[in-house]
């Protein structure tokens, strides 16, 4: 078993990804999209917080907590998008 794992380590290549210089514009667009998504996520949390205050004053239930969960889930997906894609590629 040990010789099999040694053979696999010696045979299977381990390439390191390199970003080509032509991808500079694409990386700029991706950085902008990520930044805009995070700003919108913060705005979403603020809007949900305002909705929670209004619902509290009206005596309504905590439906805003579900909305807050969706907004936070979206923020988590935005911030971990590169890691998610890297896991599948």
Secondary structure, DSSP 8 states (H G I E B T S, - for coil): -HHHHHHHHHHS--------GGGHHHHHHHHHHHHHHHHHHHHHHHHHHHHHHHHHHHT--SHHHHHHHHHHHHHHHHHTHHHHHHHH-
